């Protein structure tokens, strides 16, 4: 569930259905255009909401190959950019762009992103660690268009090149135009999200 916040970013809640050991776990993120994002995690096993500090956002999310910061909204203002060129990725023509996180708390030195030339959606992102070694590659697939203007990936696959592990996230049931309020994005609503 995501709600745009005019002039700032967005608020989102993600609830996990599988695997069985994390079923009911939920994360809530307040993404800001500038400054650190605010993130919380609801852990059903202990029935508590835990705030994620800025210094922990580069750590693994729920034992996966995704970091907490990977699940935040990718606001344009959070990076500086350098155009590299044009290249195919996922079988489509893309703009290849290097971006550098503005936040000093990021676990990454830089990313290389392949943006689809026809609709600017990300196809592939390479993440480089603080020593500038390739750490992970995120591939987006099974895109669908909603309301003829919103492209959403049905599958996100993160491969960690340094440990050989990977994580697959599958999304479904996208709905748009739902009336959401600030109350839908509180710590209490996070507990009820599952």
SERO-4910 file (N, C-alpha, C, O; in steps of 0.05 Angstrom, whole numbers):
BEGIN
 pado doro    nc1    nc2    nc3   cac1   cac2   cac3    cc1    cc2    cc3    oc1    oc2    oc3
  Unk    A     17    -23      0      0      0      0     18     24      0     36     26     16
  Unk    A     13     43    -18     29     67    -20     11     92    -23     -9     91    -37
  Unk    A     19    113     -9      5    139    -11     26    160    -17     45    163     -2
  Unk    A     22    175    -38     40    198    -44     34    221    -25     12    226    -18
  Unk    A     56    234    -16     54    257      1     63    281    -15     87    283    -21
  Unk    A     45    299    -22     52    321    -40     76    337    -29     76    346     -5
  Unk    A     96    341    -46    119    357    -38    140    343    -21    160    355    -14
  Unk    A    135    317    -15    155    304      2    164    277     -8    188    273    -10
  Unk    A    147    259    -15    155    232    -22    130    214    -21    110    220    -33
  Unk    A    133    192     -6    109    175     -3    111    159     23    132    158     36
  Unk    A     89    147     30     87    129     53     78    102     42     60    100     26
  Unk    A     91     80     52     84     54     42     85     33     64    100     35     83
  Unk    A     69     12     60     69    -11     77     71    -36     60     56    -38     40
  Unk    A     89    -54     66     92    -79     52     87   -101     73     99   -101     94
  Unk    A     70   -120     66     64   -143     83     73   -169     69     67   -172     45
  Unk    A     87   -186     83     97   -211     71     79   -234     77     71   -239    100
  Unk    A     72   -249     55     56   -273     57     72   -298     59     65   -318     72
  Unk    A     95   -298     45    113   -321     44    142   -311     45    146   -287     39
  Unk    A    161   -327     53    158   -354     63    144   -355     90    140   -335    104
  Unk    A    137   -379     98    121   -384    122    133   -371    147    118   -361    164
  Unk    A    160   -372    150    172   -362    174    171   -331    177    176   -321    199
  Unk    A    164   -317    156    162   -288    158    133   -278    152    128   -254    151
  Unk    A    115   -297    149     87   -290    143     76   -270    165     79   -275    189
  Unk    A     64   -249    156     53   -229    174     72   -207    181     64   -186    193
  Unk    A     98   -210    174    117   -188    179    110   -165    160    103   -170    137
  Unk    A    112   -141    170    105   -118    154    125    -96    158    136    -92    180
  Unk    A    131    -81    137    149    -58    139    134    -33    131    117    -34    113
  Unk    A    140    -11    143    128     15    137    151     35    132    170     37    148
  Unk    A    149     50    110    169     69    102    157     96     97    137     98     82
  Unk    A    168    117    108    162    144    100    185    154     84    206    160     95
  Unk    A    182    154     58    204    164     40    202    194     37    181    205     32
  Unk    A    225    207     40    227    236     38    244    243     14    263    228      7
  Unk    A    238    265      0    254    273    -23    282    280    -14    301    274    -29
  Unk    A    285    292      8    311    298     19    312    289     48    292    288     62
  Unk    A    336    282     57    339    272     85    334    242     86    325    229     67
  Unk    A    339    231    110    336    202    114    306    195    114    289    210    124
  Unk    A    301    171    104    274    160    105    269    149    134    288    143    148
  Unk    A    244    147    141    236    135    167    225    107    161    208    104    143
  Unk    A    235     87    175    226     60    171    220     45    197    234     49    217
  Unk    A    199     28    196    192     11    219    187    -17    209    180    -21    185
  Unk    A    190    -36    227    185    -64    220    167    -76    242    173    -73    266
  Unk    A    146    -89    233    128   -103    252    136   -133    251    136   -146    230
  Unk    A    142   -143    275    150   -171    278    128   -186    292    125   -183    317
  Unk    A    112   -203    278     89   -216    291     97   -235    313     82   -240    332
  Unk    A    121   -247    312    130   -267    332    131   -254    360    127   -267    380
  Unk    A    138   -228    361    139   -214    387    118   -192    389    117   -178    409
  Unk    A    102   -190    368     80   -170    367     89   -142    374     76   -127    389
  Unk    A    112   -134    361    123   -108    367    131    -94    341    137   -107    321
  Unk    A    130    -68    342    140    -51    320    168    -41    328    171    -30    349
  Unk    A    187    -44    310    214    -36    315    222    -14    294    218    -18    270
  Unk    A    233      8    304    242     29    286    270     21    276    287     11    290
  Unk    A    274     26    250    300     20    237    316     46    236    307     66    225
  Unk    A    339     46    249    355     71    249    369     75    223    373     56    207
  Unk    A    377     99    217    390    106    192    415     90    188    422     82    165
  Unk    A    430     84    209    455     69    206    450     40    200    469     26    191
  Unk    A    426     29    204    420      1    198    407     -3    171    401    -26    163
  Unk    A    402     18    155    387     15    131    403      1    108    391     -8     88
  Unk    A    429     -2    112    444    -16     92    446    -46     98    456    -62     83
  Unk    A    435    -54    121    435    -82    129    414    -98    115    395    -86    103
  Unk    A    415   -125    116    396   -142    102    368   -140    114    364   -138    138
  Unk    A    348   -140     96    320   -139    104    310   -167    107    309   -183     88
  Unk    A    303   -175    132    291   -201    138    308   -224    127    297   -244    118
  Unk    A    334   -222    129    352   -243    120    353   -246     90    364   -266     80
  Unk    A    342   -227     75    342   -229     46    367   -215     34    383   -204     49
  Unk    A    369   -214      8    391   -199     -5    383   -170    -10    400   -155    -20
  Unk    A    359   -162     -3    351   -134     -4    359   -121     22    357   -132     44
  Unk    A    368    -96     20    374    -80     43    349    -63     49    332    -59     31
  Unk    A    346    -53     73    324    -35     79    322    -12     60    301     -4     51
  Unk    A    345      0     53    345     23     34    336     15      6    327     32     -9
  Unk    A    339    -10     -2    330    -19    -28    299    -18    -30    289    -16    -52
  Unk    A    286    -20     -8    257    -20     -7    244      7     -4    220     10     -3
  Unk    A    261     28     -2    251     55     -1    245     65    -29    255     55    -48
  Unk    A    228     85    -30    222     98    -55    248    110    -67    264    122    -52
  Unk    A    251    108    -93    275    118   -106    271    147   -115    269    152   -139
  Unk    A    270    165    -96    265    193   -102    289    205   -118    312    200   -111
  Unk    A    283    220   -138    303    232   -156    323    249   -140    347    248   -145
  Unk    A    313    263   -120    330    282   -104    350    267    -86    368    280    -76
  Unk    A    348    241    -83    366    227    -65    392    219    -79    409    206    -66
  Unk    A    396    226   -104    420    219   -119    430    242   -136    416    261   -142
  Unk    A    456    240   -143    467    256   -164    471    237   -187    475    213   -183
  Unk    A    470    247   -212    469    230   -235    491    236   -256    501    259   -258
  Unk    A    498    215   -271    517    218   -293    507    200   -315    504    176   -312
  Unk    A    502    212   -339    493    196   -362    517    181   -373    538    193   -378
  Unk    A    514    155   -377    536    139   -388    532    133   -417    551    134   -433
  Unk    A    507    127   -426    503    120   -454    477    105   -457    458    107   -441
  Unk    A    476     90   -479    452     74   -485    461     45   -489    482     39   -501
  Unk    A    444     26   -480    451     -2   -480    425    -18   -476    407     -9   -463
  Unk    A    425    -43   -486    402    -60   -481    404    -73   -454    426    -80   -444
  Unk    A    382    -76   -441    380    -91   -415    352   -104   -415    332    -92   -423
  Unk    A    350   -129   -407    325   -144   -407    313   -144   -435    289   -147   -438
  Unk    A    330   -143   -455    321   -144   -483    309   -119   -494    298   -119   -516
  Unk    A    310    -96   -479    299    -71   -489    320    -49   -489    340    -51   -475
  Unk    A    316    -29   -507    335     -7   -508    332     10   -483    310     17   -474
  Unk    A    355     17   -471    355     32   -446    375     55   -446    395     55   -462
  Unk    A    370     74   -429    390     94   -422    405     83   -398    393     73   -379
  Unk    A    432     85   -399    449     75   -378    458     99   -362    471    117   -372
  Unk    A    452     99   -336    457    122   -319    471    113   -293    464     93   -281
  Unk    A    492    128   -285    505    123   -260    494    143   -240    491    167   -246
  Unk    A    488    133   -216    477    151   -196    492    146   -169    500    124   -163
  Unk    A    495    169   -155    510    168   -129    491    177   -107    479    198   -109
  Unk    A    488    161    -86    470    169    -64    480    194    -50    504    197    -45
  Unk    A    462    212    -44    469    237    -30    473    230      0    491    242     12
  Unk    A    458    212     11    460    205     39    486    191     46    494    172     32
  Unk    A    500    201     66    525    189     74    520    162     89    539    147     92
  Unk    A    496    157     97    489    132    110    483    109     91    479     86    100
  Unk    A    483    114     65    478     93     45    500     72     47    523     78     52
  Unk    A    492     47     42    512     25     41    525     23     14    543      6     10
  Unk    A    518     41     -5    528     39    -32    544     64    -39    538     86    -30
  Unk    A    565     60    -55    581     82    -65    566     94    -90    565    118    -94
  Unk    A    555     75   -107    542     83   -131    524     61   -141    526     38   -132
  Unk    A    506     67   -159    490     48   -174    493     54   -203    498     76   -212
  Unk    A    489     33   -220    486     37   -248    458     27   -255    451      4   -248
  Unk    A    442     44   -268    414     38   -273    409     38   -303    418     57   -317
  Unk    A    395     18   -313    386     17   -341    356     24   -341    340      9   -331
  Unk    A    350     48   -352    322     57   -354    311     52   -381    324     59   -401
  Unk    A    288     39   -383    275     34   -408    270     60   -423    259     79   -412
  Unk    A    279     62   -448    278     87   -463    249     95   -469    244    119   -472
  Unk    A    231     77   -471    203     84   -479    186     94   -456    168    110   -460
  Unk    A    192     85   -431    175     93   -409    191     99   -383    179    104   -362
  Unk    A    217     99   -385    235    106   -363    233     89   -338    242     96   -316
  Unk    A    221     65   -340    220     47   -317    248     34   -315    261     28   -335
  Unk    A    256     28   -290    282     14   -287    280    -15   -296    260    -29   -290
  Unk    A    300    -24   -310    301    -52   -319    321    -68   -302    316    -90   -293
  Unk    A    344    -56   -297    366    -68   -281    380    -47   -265    384    -24   -274
  Unk    A    388    -54   -240    404    -36   -224    427    -52   -213    424    -73   -201
  Unk    A    452    -42   -217    476    -54   -205    483    -37   -181    484    -12   -182
  Unk    A    488    -50   -158    495    -36   -133    524    -41   -127    533    -64   -126
  Unk    A    539    -20   -123    568    -22   -116    572    -14    -87    562      6    -78
  Unk    A    587    -31    -73    591    -26    -44    609     -2    -39    618     11    -58
  Unk    A    614      5    -14    630     29     -7    659     27    -17    672     48    -19
  Unk    A    668      3    -24    695      0    -35    694      0    -66    715     -5    -79
  Unk    A    671      5    -77    665      6   -106    668    -21   -120    674    -22   -144
  Unk    A    663    -43   -105    661    -69   -117    632    -76   -122    615    -69   -107
  Unk    A    627    -90   -145    599    -98   -151    589   -116   -129    600   -137   -123
  Unk    A    567   -107   -116    555   -122    -94    531   -138   -103    530   -163    -99
  Unk    A    512   -124   -116    486   -137   -123    476   -127   -149    483   -105   -158
  Unk    A    459   -143   -161    444   -135   -185    415   -141   -181    407   -163   -173
  Unk    A    398   -120   -186    369   -122   -183    357   -122   -211    362   -103   -227
  Unk    A    342   -142   -218    329   -144   -244    299   -143   -240    288   -158   -224
  Unk    A    286   -125   -255    257   -122   -255    245   -137   -278    255   -136   -300
  Unk    A    222   -151   -274    209   -165   -296    179   -167   -290    169   -159   -270
  Unk    A    165   -178   -310    136   -181   -309    122   -155   -304    103   -153   -287
  Unk    A    131   -134   -318    118   -108   -315     90   -109   -326     84   -122   -346
  Unk    A     72    -94   -313     44    -90   -322     38    -60   -320     47    -46   -302
  Unk    A     21    -51   -339     12    -23   -338    -15    -23   -325    -33    -38   -331
  Unk    A    -18     -3   -307    -44      0   -293    -54     28   -299    -40     48   -299
  Unk    A    -80     30   -305    -94     55   -312    -80     69   -334    -81     94   -336
  Unk    A    -66     54   -351    -53     65   -375    -30     85   -369    -22    100   -386
  Unk    A    -21     85   -344      1    104   -337     20     95   -315     42    106   -313
  Unk    A     13     75   -300     30     66   -278     42     38   -285     28     19   -288
  Unk    A     68     37   -289     82     12   -294     92      1   -267    105     15   -252
  Unk    A     86    -24   -262     95    -37   -237    107    -65   -244     95    -80   -260
  Unk    A    130    -71   -233    142    -97   -237    128   -118   -220    122   -113   -196
  Unk    A    123   -140   -231    111   -162   -216    132   -179   -201    126   -192   -182
  Unk    A    157   -177   -212    179   -192   -200    204   -175   -198    211   -161   -216
  Unk    A    217   -177   -175    243   -164   -170    262   -186   -160    257   -198   -140
  Unk    A    284   -189   -175    304   -210   -168    330   -196   -161    342   -183   -177
  Unk    A    339   -200   -136    364   -189   -126    385   -211   -124    381   -231   -110
  Unk    A    407   -208   -138    429   -227   -137    453   -214   -124    462   -193   -132
  Unk    A    463   -227   -103    486   -218    -89    511   -232   -100    513   -256    -98
  Unk    A    528   -216   -113    552   -228   -126    574   -235   -107    592   -250   -114
  Unk    A    573   -224    -83    594   -229    -64    590   -254    -46    609   -266    -36
  Unk    A    564   -262    -43    559   -286    -28    545   -308    -44    540   -330    -34
  Unk    A    537   -302    -69    525   -322    -86    495   -327    -81    484   -345    -93
  Unk    A    483   -311    -63    455   -316    -56    437   -297    -72    446   -277    -83
  Unk    A    411   -304    -73    391   -287    -87    365   -288    -73    358   -307    -58
  Unk    A    349   -267    -77    322   -264    -66    303   -256    -88    309   -238   -104
  Unk    A    280   -268    -89    260   -262   -109    235   -251    -94    224   -264    -76
  Unk    A    227   -226   -101    203   -214    -90    182   -214   -112    187   -205   -135
  Unk    A    158   -224   -106    136   -224   -125    113   -207   -114    106   -210    -91
  Unk    A    103   -189   -131     82   -171   -122     57   -176   -138     58   -186   -161
  Unk    A     34   -171   -126      9   -175   -140    -12   -157   -128     -8   -143   -108
  Unk    A    -35   -158   -140    -58   -143   -130    -54   -113   -128    -61   -100   -108
  Unk    A    -41   -101   -148    -38    -72   -148    -65    -59   -153    -80    -67   -170
  Unk    A    -71    -39   -136    -96    -24   -139    -90      5   -137    -72     13   -121
  Unk    A   -103     22   -152    -98     51   -152   -124     66   -146   -146     55   -151
  Unk    A   -121     90   -136   -144    107   -131   -158    100   -105   -181    108   -101
  Unk    A   -145     86    -88   -157     79    -62   -155    103    -43   -134    116    -42
  Unk    A   -176    109    -29   -175    131    -10   -160    124     15   -170    109     32
  Unk    A   -135    133     17   -119    128     40   -115    154     56   -116    176     45
  Unk    A   -111    151     82   -107    174    100    -81    170    116    -69    149    115
  Unk    A    -73    191    130    -50    190    147    -53    167    168    -33    155    175
  Unk    A    -77    163    177    -82    142    198    -76    114    187    -70     96    203
  Unk    A    -77    111    161    -70     85    149    -40     78    151    -32     56    145
  Unk    A    -24     98    158      5     95    159     16    102    187     34    118    189
  Unk    A      5     90    207     14     93    235     25     67    245     22     46    232
  Unk    A     38     67    267     49     43    279     26     23    286     30     -1    283
  Unk    A      4     34    294    -19     16    300    -30      3    275    -37    -20    275
  Unk    A    -31     18    253    -41      6    228    -21    -14    218    -29    -33    204
  Unk    A      5    -10    223     25    -30    215     20    -57    229     23    -78    217
  Unk    A     12    -56    254      6    -81    269    -18    -95    257    -20   -119    258
  Unk    A    -37    -79    247    -62    -91    236    -60    -98    207    -78   -110    196
  Unk    A    -38    -91    194    -35    -94    165    -36   -123    155    -44   -129    133
  Unk    A    -29   -142    172    -29   -169    164    -56   -181    168    -60   -205    163
***
